[in-house]
Amino acid sequence: MQLRMLAVPFVLLLSAGLAVGEEGPAILSSEPLEIAEDADPLQVLLVERLNAAVLELKYVKRMYESGIVSFGDLIEPAKRVRDSGLELSDDTQNQVAWLERFLELARFNEAIVERRIQSGSETQNALQTAKYLRLDTEIMLLRLKRKAEKEK
């Protein structure tokens, strides 16, 4: 009985694509930032917002690891981390780094959906949603990289 209770979350994790103990995309391991003592009020709010998004993502990741939610449920909190991170700095290279971390998640998510379609547990609609997320992120990243090239 006890072994079966442990097996259910384990099976859910494997079917979703992330094995127990596997970290997955780097954005899932984001940590809250400290607020600099000399930060202006806007910077304080931006860091607080990022930290709220990071903590939300951590909580949803724990729920995912427990088999309560699917990997797809990590996407919206991860988008908030991405968006908050992009606004944290005007430095284009920092923004590129944030988008690259999110792109890793988008690609990982798309691969999970493709595997789930092959096993018959996901719809083509979910694949198109995952594909849109990846393509949208790649477009944002390419535009940002072009902007960085012009700034040189």
C-alpha positions in Angstrom: 0.0 0.0 0.0 2.7 2.5 1.0 4.8 1.6 -2.0 1.9 2.2 -4.4 1.3 5.7 -2.9 4.9 6.6 -3.7 4.7 5.1 -7.1 1.9 7.3 -8.4 3.8 10.6 -8.2 6.9 8.9 -9.6 4.9 7.6 -12.6 3.3 11.0 -13.1 6.8 12.6 -13.1 8.2 10.2 -15.6 5.2 10.5 -17.9 5.5 14.3 -17.8 9.2 14.1 -18.8 11.1 15.1 -15.7 12.6 12.3 -13.6 12.7 12.4 -9.8 15.8 14.4 -8.8 16.3 15.9 -12.3 16.5 19.7 -12.1 15.3 20.4 -15.6 15.7 23.8 -17.3 17.8 26.3 -15.3 14.9 28.8 -14.9 13.2 26.2 -12.6 16.2 26.7 -10.2 15.9 30.5 -10.0 16.6 32.0 -6.6 15.2 35.2 -5.1 17.5 38.2 -5.4 18.7 40.5 -2.6 17.7 44.1 -2.8 20.7 46.5 -2.8 20.7 49.0 0.1 21.1 51.9 -2.3 18.4 50.7 -4.7 15.9 53.3 -5.8 12.2 52.7 -5.2 11.5 51.4 -8.7 14.4 48.9 -8.5 13.1 47.8 -5.1 9.7 47.1 -6.6 11.2 45.3 -9.6 13.3 43.0 -7.4 10.3 42.3 -5.1 8.1 41.4 -8.1 10.8 39.1 -9.5 11.2 37.5 -6.1 7.4 36.9 -5.9 7.5 35.2 -9.3 10.5 33.1 -8.4 8.9 31.9 -5.2 5.6 31.2 -7.0 7.6 29.1 -9.5 9.3 27.2 -6.7 6.0 26.4 -5.1 4.4 25.2 -8.3 7.5 23.1 -9.0 7.1 21.4 -5.7 3.5 20.7 -6.5 4.6 19.3 -9.9 7.2 17.1 -8.1 4.5 15.8 -5.8 2.3 14.9 -8.8 -0.3 17.5 -8.0 0.0 19.5 -11.2 1.5 18.9 -14.7 4.7 20.3 -16.2 2.6 22.7 -18.2 1.4 24.3 -15.0 5.0 25.6 -14.6 4.8 27.7 -17.8 2.8 30.7 -16.5 4.9 31.2 -13.3 8.0 30.8 -15.5 6.7 33.5 -17.8 6.3 35.9 -14.9 9.9 35.1 -13.9 11.0 35.8 -17.5 9.1 39.0 -17.8 10.2 40.3 -14.4 13.8 39.4 -15.1 13.6 41.2 -18.5 12.5 44.4 -16.8 15.1 44.2 -14.0 17.9 45.6 -16.2 18.2 47.8 -19.3 21.4 45.8 -20.2 20.5 43.9 -23.4 23.0 41.1 -22.6 21.2 40.5 -19.3 17.9 40.4 -21.1 19.3 37.9 -23.6 20.4 35.7 -20.7 16.9 35.8 -19.2 15.3 34.9 -22.5 17.7 32.1 -23.1 16.8 30.5 -19.8 13.2 30.7 -20.7 13.8 29.3 -24.2 15.3 26.2 -22.6 12.1 25.7 -20.6 9.9 26.3 -23.8 11.9 23.7 -25.7 11.8 21.3 -22.8 8.0 21.7 -22.5 7.5 21.2 -26.3 9.5 17.9 -26.1 7.4 16.7 -23.2 4.2 17.5 -25.1 5.5 15.6 -28.2 6.3 12.5 -26.0 2.9 12.7 -24.4 1.2 12.8 -27.9 3.1 9.7 -28.9 1.9 8.0 -25.8 -1.7 9.1 -26.4 -2.0 11.3 -23.3 -1.9 14.7 -25.0 -3.7 16.5 -27.8 -2.4 18.2 -30.9 -3.8 21.5 -29.6 -1.3 21.2 -26.6 1.5 20.7 -29.1 0.6 23.9 -31.0 0.4 25.8 -27.8 3.9 24.6 -26.8 5.2 25.3 -30.3 3.8 28.8 -30.2 5.5 29.4 -26.8 8.8 28.3 -28.2 8.5 30.3 -31.4 7.4 33.4 -29.6 10.4 33.2 -27.3 12.8 32.6 -30.2 11.4 35.6 -32.0 11.8 37.8 -28.8 15.4 36.5 -28.4 16.3 37.1 -32.0 15.0 40.7 -31.9 16.9 41.3 -28.6 20.1 39.9 -30.1 19.7 42.1 -33.2 19.2 45.1 -30.8 22.4 44.1 -28.9 24.3 44.0 -32.2 23.2 47.5 -33.1 24.2 48.8 -29.7 27.8 47.7 -30.2 
